Amino acid sequence: MAKFDKHNMNSMLSYRMGWNIGEPKSPFREYNCYKLDEDKAVVFILGATTAYIVYDELPLFPSDELITKIRLLE
């Protein structure tokens, strides 16, 4: 399994955010992480009434900057 596949990236984000991986307790309706290219990752977040797109540097994913951006959306 590749380090930056969708499942691993979602798990890495859940762990860093403190969301229970087995039973997601995210404040968002849905979120998915993807590798865009060799340098960039993207997180699609579906909130109660709004959708968000947040980018991150792939080698640092999930970076402190990404975690801060998502915390501000909670």
PyMOL CGO cylinders between C-alpha atoms (Angstrom):
from pymol import cmd
from pymol.cgo import CYLINDER

trace = [
    CYLINDER, 0.00, 0.00, 0.00, 1.38, 3.40, -0.97, 0.3, 1, 1, 1, 1, 1, 1,
    CYLINDER, 1.38, 3.40, -0.97, 2.07, 5.98, 1.71, 0.3, 1, 1, 1, 1, 1, 1,
    CYLINDER, 2.07, 5.98, 1.71, 0.03, 8.65, -0.03, 0.3, 1, 1, 1, 1, 1, 1,
    CYLINDER, 0.03, 8.65, -0.03, -3.03, 6.70, -1.09, 0.3, 1, 1, 1, 1, 1, 1,
    CYLINDER, -3.03, 6.70, -1.09, -6.48, 8.00, -0.09, 0.3, 1, 1, 1, 1, 1, 1,
    CYLINDER, -6.48, 8.00, -0.09, -6.94, 5.63, 2.86, 0.3, 1, 1, 1, 1, 1, 1,
    CYLINDER, -6.94, 5.63, 2.86, -3.53, 6.34, 4.41, 0.3, 1, 1, 1, 1, 1, 1,
    CYLINDER, -3.53, 6.34, 4.41, -3.87, 10.10, 3.93, 0.3, 1, 1, 1, 1, 1, 1,
    CYLINDER, -3.87, 10.10, 3.93, -7.32, 10.13, 5.56, 0.3, 1, 1, 1, 1, 1, 1,
    CYLINDER, -7.32, 10.13, 5.56, -5.95, 8.08, 8.47, 0.3, 1, 1, 1, 1, 1, 1,
    CYLINDER, -5.95, 8.08, 8.47, -2.92, 10.37, 8.89, 0.3, 1, 1, 1, 1, 1, 1,
    CYLINDER, -2.92, 10.37, 8.89, -5.19, 13.43, 8.97, 0.3, 1, 1, 1, 1, 1, 1,
    CYLINDER, -5.19, 13.43, 8.97, -7.61, 11.80, 11.43, 0.3, 1, 1, 1, 1, 1, 1,
    CYLINDER, -7.61, 11.80, 11.43, -4.75, 10.90, 13.75, 0.3, 1, 1, 1, 1, 1, 1,
    CYLINDER, -4.75, 10.90, 13.75, -3.26, 14.41, 13.70, 0.3, 1, 1, 1, 1, 1, 1,
    CYLINDER, -3.26, 14.41, 13.70, -6.68, 16.02, 14.23, 0.3, 1, 1, 1, 1, 1, 1,
    CYLINDER, -6.68, 16.02, 14.23, -7.46, 13.71, 17.17, 0.3, 1, 1, 1, 1, 1, 1,
    CYLINDER, -7.46, 13.71, 17.17, -10.48, 12.19, 15.46, 0.3, 1, 1, 1, 1, 1, 1,
    CYLINDER, -10.48, 12.19, 15.46, -11.17, 8.54, 16.27, 0.3, 1, 1, 1, 1, 1, 1,
    CYLINDER, -11.17, 8.54, 16.27, -10.03, 6.62, 13.20, 0.3, 1, 1, 1, 1, 1, 1,
    CYLINDER, -10.03, 6.62, 13.20, -12.25, 3.56, 13.76, 0.3, 1, 1, 1, 1, 1, 1,
    CYLINDER, -12.25, 3.56, 13.76, -15.36, 5.64, 14.32, 0.3, 1, 1, 1, 1, 1, 1,
    CYLINDER, -15.36, 5.64, 14.32, -14.77, 9.05, 12.73, 0.3, 1, 1, 1, 1, 1, 1,
    CYLINDER, -14.77, 9.05, 12.73, -15.84, 11.90, 14.97, 0.3, 1, 1, 1, 1, 1, 1,
    CYLINDER, -15.84, 11.90, 14.97, -15.00, 14.67, 12.58, 0.3, 1, 1, 1, 1, 1, 1,
    CYLINDER, -15.00, 14.67, 12.58, -17.12, 17.82, 12.90, 0.3, 1, 1, 1, 1, 1, 1,
    CYLINDER, -17.12, 17.82, 12.90, -17.49, 17.71, 9.11, 0.3, 1, 1, 1, 1, 1, 1,
    CYLINDER, -17.49, 17.71, 9.11, -19.98, 15.63, 7.16, 0.3, 1, 1, 1, 1, 1, 1,
    CYLINDER, -19.98, 15.63, 7.16, -17.21, 14.23, 5.01, 0.3, 1, 1, 1, 1, 1, 1,
    CYLINDER, -17.21, 14.23, 5.01, -13.55, 14.77, 4.16, 0.3, 1, 1, 1, 1, 1, 1,
    CYLINDER, -13.55, 14.77, 4.16, -11.18, 13.14, 1.70, 0.3, 1, 1, 1, 1, 1, 1,
    CYLINDER, -11.18, 13.14, 1.70, -7.47, 13.60, 1.06, 0.3, 1, 1, 1, 1, 1, 1,
    CYLINDER, -7.47, 13.60, 1.06, -5.73, 13.11, -2.28, 0.3, 1, 1, 1, 1, 1, 1,
    CYLINDER, -5.73, 13.11, -2.28, -2.25, 13.38, -3.75, 0.3, 1, 1, 1, 1, 1, 1,
    CYLINDER, -2.25, 13.38, -3.75, -2.39, 15.91, -6.61, 0.3, 1, 1, 1, 1, 1, 1,
    CYLINDER, -2.39, 15.91, -6.61, 1.19, 15.57, -7.81, 0.3, 1, 1, 1, 1, 1, 1,
    CYLINDER, 1.19, 15.57, -7.81, 4.67, 14.95, -6.42, 0.3, 1, 1, 1, 1, 1, 1,
    CYLINDER, 4.67, 14.95, -6.42, 4.58, 18.15, -4.36, 0.3, 1, 1, 1, 1, 1, 1,
    CYLINDER, 4.58, 18.15, -4.36, 0.97, 18.84, -3.43, 0.3, 1, 1, 1, 1, 1, 1,
    CYLINDER, 0.97, 18.84, -3.43, -1.89, 17.24, -1.51, 0.3, 1, 1, 1, 1, 1, 1,
    CYLINDER, -1.89, 17.24, -1.51, -5.47, 18.42, -1.35, 0.3, 1, 1, 1, 1, 1, 1,
    CYLINDER, -5.47, 18.42, -1.35, -8.17, 17.93, 1.28, 0.3, 1, 1, 1, 1, 1, 1,
    CYLINDER, -8.17, 17.93, 1.28, -11.82, 18.26, 0.27, 0.3, 1, 1, 1, 1, 1, 1,
    CYLINDER, -11.82, 18.26, 0.27, -14.02, 19.03, 3.26, 0.3, 1, 1, 1, 1, 1, 1,
    CYLINDER, -14.02, 19.03, 3.26, -17.81, 19.04, 3.26, 0.3, 1, 1, 1, 1, 1, 1,
    CYLINDER, -17.81, 19.04, 3.26, -19.23, 21.02, 6.17, 0.3, 1, 1, 1, 1, 1, 1,
    CYLINDER, -19.23, 21.02, 6.17, -22.88, 21.39, 7.17, 0.3, 1, 1, 1, 1, 1, 1,
    CYLINDER, -22.88, 21.39, 7.17, -23.57, 24.06, 4.54, 0.3, 1, 1, 1, 1, 1, 1,
    CYLINDER, -23.57, 24.06, 4.54, -20.20, 24.80, 2.93, 0.3, 1, 1, 1, 1, 1, 1,
    CYLINDER, -20.20, 24.80, 2.93, -17.51, 22.93, 1.02, 0.3, 1, 1, 1, 1, 1, 1,
    CYLINDER, -17.51, 22.93, 1.02, -13.81, 23.68, 1.50, 0.3, 1, 1, 1, 1, 1, 1,
    CYLINDER, -13.81, 23.68, 1.50, -10.65, 22.83, -0.39, 0.3, 1, 1, 1, 1, 1, 1,
    CYLINDER, -10.65, 22.83, -0.39, -7.35, 23.01, 1.51, 0.3, 1, 1, 1, 1, 1, 1,
    CYLINDER, -7.35, 23.01, 1.51, -3.92, 22.39, -0.01, 0.3, 1, 1, 1, 1, 1, 1,
    CYLINDER, -3.92, 22.39, -0.01, -0.76, 21.12, 1.66, 0.3, 1, 1, 1, 1, 1, 1,
    CYLINDER, -0.76, 21.12, 1.66, 2.82, 20.24, 0.74, 0.3, 1, 1, 1, 1, 1, 1,
    CYLINDER, 2.82, 20.24, 0.74, 2.88, 16.50, 0.11, 0.3, 1, 1, 1, 1, 1, 1,
    CYLINDER, 2.88, 16.50, 0.11, 6.23, 15.74, 1.80, 0.3, 1, 1, 1, 1, 1, 1,
    CYLINDER, 6.23, 15.74, 1.80, 4.97, 17.41, 5.00, 0.3, 1, 1, 1, 1, 1, 1,
    CYLINDER, 4.97, 17.41, 5.00, 1.40, 16.04, 4.90, 0.3, 1, 1, 1, 1, 1, 1,
    CYLINDER, 1.40, 16.04, 4.90, -0.33, 16.58, 7.24, 0.3, 1, 1, 1, 1, 1, 1,
    CYLINDER, -0.33, 16.58, 7.24, 1.66, 19.69, 8.10, 0.3, 1, 1, 1, 1, 1, 1,
    CYLINDER, 1.66, 19.69, 8.10, 1.13, 21.95, 11.09, 0.3, 1, 1, 1, 1, 1, 1,
    CYLINDER, 1.13, 21.95, 11.09, -0.11, 24.61, 8.68, 0.3, 1, 1, 1, 1, 1, 1,
    CYLINDER, -0.11, 24.61, 8.68, -2.78, 22.27, 7.29, 0.3, 1, 1, 1, 1, 1, 1,
    CYLINDER, -2.78, 22.27, 7.29, -3.91, 21.25, 10.77, 0.3, 1, 1, 1, 1, 1, 1,
    CYLINDER, -3.91, 21.25, 10.77, -4.21, 24.91, 11.76, 0.3, 1, 1, 1, 1, 1, 1,
    CYLINDER, -4.21, 24.91, 11.76, -6.26, 25.73, 8.66, 0.3, 1, 1, 1, 1, 1, 1,
    CYLINDER, -6.26, 25.73, 8.66, -8.65, 22.85, 9.33, 0.3, 1, 1, 1, 1, 1, 1,
    CYLINDER, -8.65, 22.85, 9.33, -8.94, 23.73, 13.04, 0.3, 1, 1, 1, 1, 1, 1,
    CYLINDER, -8.94, 23.73, 13.04, -10.06, 27.23, 12.00, 0.3, 1, 1, 1, 1, 1, 1,
    CYLINDER, -10.06, 27.23, 12.00, -12.84, 25.64, 9.91, 0.3, 1, 1, 1, 1, 1, 1,
    CYLINDER, -12.84, 25.64, 9.91, -14.21, 23.55, 12.81, 0.3, 1, 1, 1, 1, 1, 1,
]
cmd.load_cgo(trace, "trace")
